[in-house]
């Protein structure tokens, strides 16, 4: 018996979300009294694979079928399910990334397992059941979820669990898996990278702008600070709808849901639809010239002022701090 982690990689590297999921899986494996194994699909160097041992993975099963170097939801689903069966996985854990959300329910069907998405805390164990507490209705409610199957598939909400080490030595072992034509009913024809910028779903800090910027020509004020502090950049729905910013930066109920350690909302009033996408952030800072803006009601910190005055001062202060510590 074991707990199995799907160690998704990006260009041969494991992102923070995967390492968070590894820590989550390690804690769950400890509760169950079983080992934590991982499955890695694609071309990943041994040093990178071994690094999973830092988060409690005792064995990494590698699948290096060249046909799976590009993500395939059907191919990855069958591969993960085959490894899960081979190692007797009681639970399969993966980050709630785009790929994770795509394959998790499919893996659950193949394993006849319970499916629990967006877990932020480890479950309690009651007999053969796992009992989860998770937020619902855009964070306004709390629900209890109890599994009633012999095994489970769990996706871990990004930036919810933190990086928790449980160092051990990870053995690396090739897993005999061959893809089939039936694994590619849908194929990826092209992968287009948006930019070299930080992904907002994984960024620790996100700076987000709204209509208060008055136009795309003023976005450089936000981007300069984002570059200074290594932050991701996002925007409100109206900004994306007006094509001031690309739609992949839109956060909110109908956009991307994020949970960074620090979310800075600039020139955004704070409509309920926007809050639904960011209210899981650990800390929220609001910059708005309207003291009655709804966003201030949920903000941890707020600055009442014109962003065109405030942002240059913040940028100058950052430069001063950096210079002092150079």
Secondary structure, 3 states (H helix, E strand, C coil): CEEEEECCCECCECCHHHHHHHHHHHHHHHHHCCEEEEEEECCCCHHHHHHHHHHCCCEEEEECCHHHCCCCHHHHHHHHHHHHHHCCEEEEEEECCHHHHHHHHHHHHHHCCEEEEEECCCCEEECCEEEEEEEECCCCEEEEEECCCCCEEEEECCCCCCCCCCCCCCEEEECCCCCCHHHHCCCCCCCCCCCCCCCCCCCCEEEEECHHHCCHHHCHHHHHHHHHHCCEEEECHHHHHCCCCCHHHEECCCCECCCCCEEEEECCCCCHHHHHHHCCCCEEEEEECCCCCHHHHCCCEEEECCHHHHHHHHHHHHHHHHHHCC
